[in-house]
Amino acid sequence: MDFSFTEEQTLLRNSLSRYLAENYSFEDWRKFTHAPEGRDPHHWRQFAELGLFAAPLPETFGGLGGGSVESMVVMEEFGRALVVEPFVPTVIIAGGLLAKSGGALAQEFLPRIAGGETVIAFAFAEAQGRYNLADLTTSAKREGETYVLNGQKSVVLGAPWADHLIVTARTGGGRREEKGVSMFLVDKAAKGVTTRDYAVMSGLRASEISFENTSARLIGEEGASFAALEGVVDHAIAAHLAEALGAIAVLMNVTVEYAKTRKQFGQPIGKFQVLQHRMVDMFIAQQQAQSASLMANLTLGETDGARAVSAAKAAVGKYAKQVGESAVQIHGGIGMTDELNVGHYFKRLTLLEMLYGSRDHHLRRMATLG
């Protein structure tokens, strides 16, 4: 299997890495994540100019015709900088669903996504649902040319910054049945949408959202969206695995540098054999996580792709926790202070481990798929 990147993919990585190094430092990140809005919208516009949003989208809708590898490149660099912008829900989830369904909605919104003109959040989680994408109490009924939504969604990441929402709802079948699951595009400013915004760990923002007789536009075929939903969530998981790799790389680098400069008993702590062994274990974990992430991203859409994604999600969750805990422990008490980046990267990795299913959930899914 060829793991080398194309010239275009390398250029994409280099241009993004350069921009983040010059404009998205940890001090910048702390400043705007502590501000009331929680982000700097200027970066979203700049990311669009760099072609990040167009890179994985089809050329017929204003994209550059890339795919999961381009998303992986972007998300790994985002992980290195703790980027908070909702690239995954807007580009990978909304863009992926609209590209697959086609039609008027795709023609209308995909060029806007590619140009950075819209921000879309993904409202799928419900309080009772755990990680089951089909466990839905939110319902939708057809009324004339549109649909009406009623229900509640929890922990909708990026929703405070969004102007539209992708919402899963039941149009038929029983509560946990795959048949009857539909997807909708909702204007966040529509009548009947109520939001409660709040900050979550690692600088992100989320909302609790209620829908009461809210007008919505159907994406794809009514009641037959579960396969597309599961597929696009696998793409999102693979992208977040790359994000975790970026965060792991930073924790590795800052921990090794700290061990070279922090002194105890008259010598750098990096000379202590027990800490050398710990950092070697961190390096091995980093390499194993990288292999798992590559396998997941390169097999997306293939016969065994879903199983590879779950296997990688379980593996990267384990290795990220190992690296994060070791980085904090080697740094000591300063490792969890707000002024140092180590604790913030560990928090981001902890959130990513739970997003779209914990390690235990994906081990069970992998066994079922196997």
C-alpha positions in Angstrom: 0.0 0.0 0.0 1.4 3.4 -1.0 1.6 5.9 2.0 3.2 8.7 0.1 1.3 12.0 -0.4 0.8 13.7 -3.8 2.4 17.0 -4.7 -1.0 18.7 -4.2 -1.6 17.1 -0.8 1.9 18.1 0.4 1.3 21.7 -0.8 -2.0 21.7 1.1 -0.2 20.5 4.3 2.6 23.0 4.0 0.4 26.0 3.3 -1.9 25.2 6.2 1.0 24.4 8.6 2.6 27.8 7.7 -0.6 29.7 8.2 -1.3 28.1 11.6 2.3 28.7 12.8 2.1 32.4 11.9 -1.5 33.1 12.9 -2.8 30.4 15.3 -0.4 30.3 18.2 -1.3 28.8 21.6 -1.5 32.3 23.0 -3.8 33.4 20.2 -5.9 30.3 20.9 -6.2 31.1 24.6 -7.2 34.6 23.8 -10.1 33.9 21.4 -11.4 30.8 23.1 -11.8 32.8 26.3 -13.6 35.5 24.5 -17.5 35.6 24.5 -17.8 34.2 20.9 -15.1 31.5 21.5 -13.5 31.8 18.1 -12.1 34.3 15.6 -14.2 34.2 12.4 -11.3 35.6 10.4 -9.6 32.2 10.4 -12.7 30.5 8.9 -12.4 32.9 5.9 -8.7 32.4 5.6 -9.2 28.6 5.6 -11.6 29.0 2.7 -9.1 31.0 0.8 -6.5 28.3 1.4 -8.9 25.8 -0.3 -9.4 23.6 2.8 -13.1 23.4 2.4 -13.1 22.8 -1.3 -10.3 20.1 -1.1 -12.5 17.1 -0.3 -15.6 18.1 -2.2 -16.6 17.0 -5.7 -15.5 19.3 -8.6 -19.1 19.4 -10.0 -20.1 21.4 -6.9 -17.2 23.8 -6.7 -14.8 21.5 -4.9 -11.3 20.3 -5.8 -12.2 16.6 -6.2 -10.2 15.2 -3.2 -11.4 12.9 -0.5 -10.5 11.4 2.8 -6.7 11.8 2.5 -7.1 15.6 2.0 -9.4 15.7 5.0 -6.8 13.7 7.0 -4.0 16.1 6.0 -6.1 19.1 7.1 -7.3 17.6 10.4 -3.8 16.5 11.4 -2.6 20.1 11.1 -5.7 21.3 12.9 -4.9 18.8 15.8 -1.4 20.3 16.1 -2.9 23.8 16.6 -6.1 22.8 18.6 -8.2 24.5 15.9 -11.8 25.0 17.1 -13.5 25.8 13.7 -16.2 23.2 12.8 -14.5 21.7 9.7 -15.8 18.2 10.3 -19.6 18.9 10.7 -19.6 21.5 7.9 -17.3 20.0 5.2 -17.2 16.2 6.0 -20.6 15.6 7.3 -22.8 18.2 5.7 -20.7 18.3 2.5 -20.6 14.5 2.3 -24.3 14.0 2.8 -25.3 16.7 0.3 -22.8 15.4 -2.3 -24.2 11.8 -1.9 -27.9 12.9 -2.1 -27.4 15.5 -4.9 -30.4 17.5 -6.0 -31.3 21.1 -5.4 -29.9 21.2 -1.8 -26.5 20.1 -3.1 -26.5 22.6 -5.8 -27.4 25.4 -3.3 -25.2 24.5 -0.4 -22.0 22.7 -1.6 -20.6 25.8 -3.4 -21.3 27.8 -0.2 -19.5 25.2 1.9 -16.5 25.2 -0.5 -16.3 29.0 -0.3 -16.6 29.2 3.5 -19.9 31.1 3.2 -21.8 28.8 5.7 -21.2 27.0 9.0 -23.2 23.9 9.6 -23.4 21.9 12.8 -24.4 18.2 13.1 -27.3 17.6 15.6 -27.5 13.8 16.0 -27.0 13.0 19.7 -29.9 12.5 22.1 -29.9 12.1 25.9 -31.1 8.5 25.8 -29.3 7.4 22.6 -25.8 6.8 23.9 -23.8 6.0 20.7 -26.7 4.4 18.8 -27.3 6.6 15.7 -30.8 5.0 15.2 -32.0 5.7 18.8 -34.1 8.7 18.1 -37.1 10.4 19.7 -36.8 13.5 17.5 -39.6 13.1 14.9 -40.4 14.7 11.6 -43.7 14.8 9.7 -44.4 15.9 6.2 -46.7 19.0 5.8 -47.1 20.0 2.2 -43.8 20.7 0.5 -41.8 20.7 3.7 -41.3 18.7 7.0 -41.9 19.7 10.6 -39.5 18.7 13.3 -40.1 18.1 17.0 -37.6 17.0 19.6 -34.3 17.7 21.3 -30.6 17.3 20.5 -27.7 17.3 23.0 -24.1 18.4 22.8 -24.2 19.8 19.2 -20.6 20.8 18.7 -20.1 24.1 16.8 -23.8 25.0 17.0 -23.2 28.4 18.6 -21.3 29.4 15.4 -23.6 27.7 12.9 -26.2 29.2 10.6 -27.6 25.8 9.6 -28.0 22.4 11.2 -28.0 18.8 9.9 -30.6 17.0 12.0 -31.4 13.3 12.3 -35.0 12.5 13.0 -37.4 9.6 12.8 -40.1 9.6 10.0 -41.1 6.0 10.6 -40.3 2.7 12.3 -39.5 2.0 16.0 -37.3 4.0 18.2 -34.1 2.0 17.5 -34.9 0.7 14.0 -32.5 1.7 11.2 -35.5 1.9 8.8 -37.3 5.2 9.2 -34.2 7.4 10.0 -34.2 10.5 7.9 -31.9 13.6 7.7 -32.8 17.2 7.4 -31.3 20.6 6.8 -32.6 23.3 9.2 -32.1 27.0 9.2 -30.9 27.7 12.7 -32.9 31.0 12.7 -36.1 29.1 11.8 -39.2 29.4 14.0 -39.3 26.9 16.7 -35.5 26.4 17.2 -34.3 27.1 20.8 -30.7 26.8 21.7 -28.7 26.9 25.0 -25.0 27.5 24.2 -22.1 26.6 26.5 -18.4 25.9 26.5 -17.0 22.4 26.6 -13.4 21.4 27.3 -10.5 22.1 25.0 -11.9 25.4 23.8 -14.9 24.1 21.8 -18.5 25.3 22.1 -21.7 23.3 21.9 -25.5 23.8 22.2 -28.6 21.9 23.6 -31.2 22.4 20.8 -35.0 22.0 20.9 -37.2 21.9 17.9 -40.9 22.7 18.1 -42.9 22.5 14.8 -39.7 23.6 13.0 -39.6 23.7 9.2 -37.0 21.4 7.7 -35.8 20.3 4.3 -35.3 16.6 3.6 -31.8 15.3 2.6 -32.0 12.2 0.4 -34.8 9.7 0.6 -37.3 9.7 3.5 -36.8 6.9 6.0 -33.8 5.4 4.2 -30.9 7.6 5.4 -29.2 5.3 8.0 -26.6 3.8 5.7 -25.6 7.2 4.5 -25.6 8.5 8.0 -23.4 5.7 9.3 -21.0 6.1 6.4 -20.5 9.8 6.8 -20.0 9.4 10.6 -17.2 6.9 9.7 -15.6 9.6 7.6 -15.9 12.0 10.5 -14.3 9.5 12.9 -11.4 8.9 10.5 -10.9 12.7 10.3 -10.8 13.1 14.0 -8.3 10.2 14.3 -6.0 12.4 12.2 -6.7 15.3 14.5 -5.7 13.1 17.5 -2.5 12.3 15.7 -1.6 16.0 15.4 -2.3 16.5 19.2 -0.2 13.5 20.1 2.7 14.7 18.0 2.7 18.1 19.9 2.5 16.3 23.3 5.5 14.1 22.3 7.6 17.1 21.2 6.9 19.4 24.1 7.5 16.5 26.6 10.9 15.6 25.1 11.9 19.2 25.1 10.8 19.7 28.7 12.8 16.6 29.7 15.9 18.1 28.2 15.6 21.4 30.1 14.0 20.6 33.4 16.6 19.7 36.0 16.5 17.7 39.2 19.4 16.7 41.3 21.7 18.8 39.1 20.9 17.1 35.8 18.1 17.1 33.1 15.3 14.7 34.0 15.6 13.3 30.5 18.7 11.5 31.7 16.8 9.4 34.2 16.3 6.0 32.7 12.8 5.5 34.0 11.7 8.7 32.1 13.6 7.6 29.0 11.6 4.4 29.0 8.4 6.3 29.5 9.1 8.5 26.5 10.1 5.5 24.3 6.7 4.0 25.2 5.0 7.3 24.2 6.9 7.2 20.9 5.8 3.6 20.2 2.2 4.6 21.0 2.4 7.5 18.6 3.6 5.3 15.8 0.9 2.7 16.4 -1.8 5.4 16.5 -0.4 6.8 13.2 -0.6 3.3 11.5 -4.2 2.8 12.8 -5.3 6.2 11.5 -3.7 5.7 8.1 -5.4 2.3 7.7 -8.8 3.8 8.6 -8.5 6.7 6.2 -7.2 4.6 3.3 -9.9 1.9 3.6 -12.9 4.3 3.9 -15.6 3.2 1.5 -14.2 -0.3 1.0 -15.9 -3.6 2.1 -14.0 -3.7 5.4 -13.8 0.1 5.9 -16.3 0.3 8.7 -14.5 -2.4 10.7 -11.1 -0.7 10.1 -12.6 2.6 11.4 -13.8 1.1 14.6 -10.5 -0.8 15.1 -8.6 2.4 14.6 -11.0 4.4 16.9 -10.4 1.9 19.7 -6.6 1.8 19.2 -6.1 5.5 18.9 -8.2 6.1 21.9 -6.0 3.8 23.9 -2.7 5.3 22.7 -3.9 8.9 23.0 -4.7 8.3 26.6 -1.3 6.8 27.2 0.6 9.7 25.6 -1.6 12.3 27.3 -1.3 10.8 30.8 2.5 10.4 30.4 3.0 14.0 29.1 1.1 15.4 32.1 2.9 13.1 34.6 6.4 14.0 33.3 5.6 17.7 33.4 4.3 17.4 37.0 1.8 19.8 38.5 2.4 22.4 35.8 1.1 19.9 33.2 -2.6 20.8 34.0 -2.3 24.5 34.4 -4.2 26.8 32.0 -1.1 28.6 31.0 0.6 25.5 29.6 -0.6 23.8 26.4 -0.1 20.2 27.7 -3.4 20.0 29.6 -5.4 21.5 26.8 -4.1 18.9 24.3 -4.9 16.1 26.8 -8.4 17.5 27.2 -8.9 17.6 23.4 -7.7 14.0 23.1 -10.1 13.0 25.9 -13.0 14.6 24.1 -12.1 12.9 20.8 -11.9 9.5 22.5 -15.6 9.8 23.4 -16.9 11.5 20.3 -19.0 9.2 18.1 -18.4 6.3 20.4 -16.0 5.3 23.2 -13.3 2.7 22.8 -15.5 0.1 24.4 -18.3 0.9 22.0 -16.1 0.5 18.9 -14.6 -2.7 20.2 -18.1 -4.1 20.3 -18.9 -2.7 16.9 -15.7 -4.1 15.5 -16.6 -7.6 16.8 -20.1 -7.4 15.4 -18.8 -6.3 12.0 -16.1 -9.0 12.1 
